[in-house]
Every structure is written in structure tokens, then in C-alpha cells.
Amino acid sequence: MAKYDHLFVKDMPNCMDEMVMDDEEQLEYPLPNLGEGLWLVNSDLVPGAQANMTHIWIHPSDEPQLWVNPHQHDYDEILIWTGGNPDDPRDLGAELYMEIEGERHVITTSGSVYIPAGTVHCPLGFTRIDRPFRFSALSLAPKYRAQDRSE
């Protein structure tokens, strides 16, 4: 084994079962337009890693959908959505909504949001999805943990 082989993740395991909030009433999963959610990195895959990241493809849908309930983390998080049009990388091809501390934001272009530790965020959902796009979550912690804040 080469010295740095342990830093490469070559088989990304499914992350959907582990992305559950404490005391959360489960939404109807899987949503019909969600691809397979995959871990890109976490401390189980790369021992000693101090970040975790997931990736999922979101497929077209005409139906509005709630995806994630309000919650918070005790670590910083970055959510990333990237359109699948290589000729126009800013074109998301979808309309999402997301709340941060109750303030609603509508997202129609590729981008990201930085969420400081302790900040209540979501609901997150889709108004419409015209073309597939990628969604990733980067957490500045070795493992994913969330506390439900939907009350």
C-alpha cells in the first residue's frame, strides 16, 4: 500500500440512512426524484478526517416537494447546488427554497450557502426542477449530526 492510499475514497457508500435528525419525524423517503446519496468523505471513510461531505443528483420534477425539515448543527456547514449545463455553469435548471432562521430564500442559480454552527436552517424544498442538478453538503465535522428544530 502506498503511503497516502488511505486518503482516497474509491467506493462511496450510500449516506441516506445516516442523514437522519435526532427525534425527526421522517418525511416520505425516498422522494421519487432523488438519486443515490453518497458519502464523499467522513471520518469512517478517511480516519482522522475533520470534515464530511455528501453528494446527490436531483432529477426533474414538476411537483413541489419538501426535502429537509428545519434543523441545526453544532458545526459549520456549506450547502452547494450546481446545475448540470456545462455550457452555462450558473444555470441551475431548478427553483429551490430554503429558510435560514425563518427567512425564506429562493434559489435559481448554481451557488452555495454557508451556515454557521447553531443556525436553524431549512425547510429546504423544490418548487420545480427542469433538469438534473447536483447537491452537496460539506460539514466541518468528522460525522454528520443534526438536531430537529421543526417545532
N, C-alpha and C positions, 0 to 999 in steps of 0.2 A: 504494500500500500504506500502510495506517495504521501509525503508529509502533510499536504493540505487536502487530501481526498475527503476528509470528514467535514469540510466546509461546504461541499457541494450537495444539493438536494436533487437527486436524479429521479425519484419516484414520489410525486406529490400526492399525499393521501387526501381523502375526502375530509373536509372540515365541517360539513353541515351539522353533524350530530353534536359537535363540540361548541358550536356557536349559539348556545342557549344561555339566556339570562337567568340569574337567581330568581326563583319564585315567579317566573314568567308564565302566563297563560299562553300556550303555544298558538301561533297563527296556523292556518291551514298550510302545511308544507307537504311536499314541495309545491311552490307556485308553478303553474304549468310552463312558464316561460323562463325559468331559471335553469342554467346549465349546471354542471357539476362544480360545486365549490371546492377549491383545492388550497391546501396549505402550501405556501411557497417557502416559508421558514418559520420555525419556532424553536424553543429550547429542547423539545423532544427530537426534532429532526437534526438540529445542529447543537450539540451540547455546549452550553455556555453562551448561546445567543441571547442578547438582551433586547430583541425585537421579535415581533411575529407579524406575518403578512399572509393574507388570503387573496384569492383571485377567483372570479366567476364571470362567465359570459351571461348577459341578459339578452334574451331573444324577443323578437317583435310581439306586440300585444296591443289590441285596441281597447282592452278593458282596463279601467283604472284599478290599481292594486296597492294595498298596504303591504309593505315588505317587513319593516322592522319597527317594533314598538319603542317608545321613549325609554332611555336608559342612560347610565353614566358609567365611567370607568375611573379607577384610581391612578390612571396613567394617561399620557397624551396619546392622541390617535389622529391619523390622517386618512380621510376617505378620498378615493380617487376614482373618477369616471372618465373613460376615454372612448371616443367614437371609433368606429371601425372603418372609416373612409380614409384610405391612405392619401388621397388627393386633397383632402381638407381635414387635417387632424383636429381642428377646432369644432367640427360638425359632430355633435353628439348623436343626432338622429333620434332624439327622445326628449321627453319632458318629465323631469323628476320634481318632487317636492321634498323638502327636509326642514325640520324645525330645530332651532338651537335656542334653548331656554324659552320656548314658546313662540319665538319669532320665525315665521314661515319664510322660506326661500324657495324660489322656482329656478330650476337648473335646466338650461337648454344647450349648453356648450360643454365641451370637454373641460375638465378642471379638477379641482380638489378643494377640500376644506380641512383646516387644522382645528382640532377640538382639544382644548386644554383639559387636563385631568379635573374631574369633578363637575364638568359641564354637562347638563342634561341635554341630550340631543335625540332627534327623531320625534315623531314618526318620520319614516322615510318610505316613500312610495313612488309609483309610476302613474303619471297621467296618461301617457301614451308612449309607445316605443315603435318607431318606424323601421329601424334597422338594428341589428345586434350591436351591443357595445360591451366594453369590459368594465368591471367594477372591482376595485381592490381596497383592502383595508390594511393599513400599516399601523401597528400598535407598538409603542415604545415600552414594551414589557415582554418578558420571556414567554408568557402564556396569555391567552385571551380570558378575560373575566369581565362580567358586566353585572350591574345591579339594575333591576327593573324599576322604572320610575313612571309607570303609566297611570298611577292613581291620580 
